């Protein structure tokens, strides 16, 4: 399906991501959300990072660092890749499928890589050199409604929480849809009329980069990272 990469994960990998999510103060970070939804959201972030790194490793791509803080911007950098003398910051986006889209194919047709525009910065001021999009084959609102109905005691065993949260679904629901490098994105944005450069959701603003027509296929990232300068 248009180059989409399915990344199967093991139970042990999901358990390790869940343990990490439980150790974080996710309620403070997502204080306006139901605790179950907040935990699942944090889990998705760790699962996405684990899956992306696992996929990269299968293509002999090794990252210099991961999950580091850029104190100049205040942003977290998901991965750093050294390409000769150049260091590339890779930002990984994770999402569920909007319920109205129903499936991955429709989502790719209608949606964009999640590129947040912060503090009215220009496209050239966008943080990150590469932006990659992981999507989990689950419907967002349906998942949230289900999570709100679950009685989960975060003090229970890891195995119990894994089952109650249905974390096992991430073993087969994880997909790498596409990516874009900053230079290509800048060119794309500058060629569009202003009203097509950005879109809004709630209080946030995003840069456009359609997953089907503008994002690059996952397999091309291997070539991009490994080609000589």
Helices and strands as residue ranges (DSSP letters): E 5-6, H 11-23, H 26-29, H 35-58, E 65-70, E 75-83, E 86-97, H 104-110, E 115-117, G 123-125, E 130-139, H 140-148, H 158-164, G 167-171, E 174-181, H 182-190, G 194-196, E 198-201, E 204-207, H 218-226
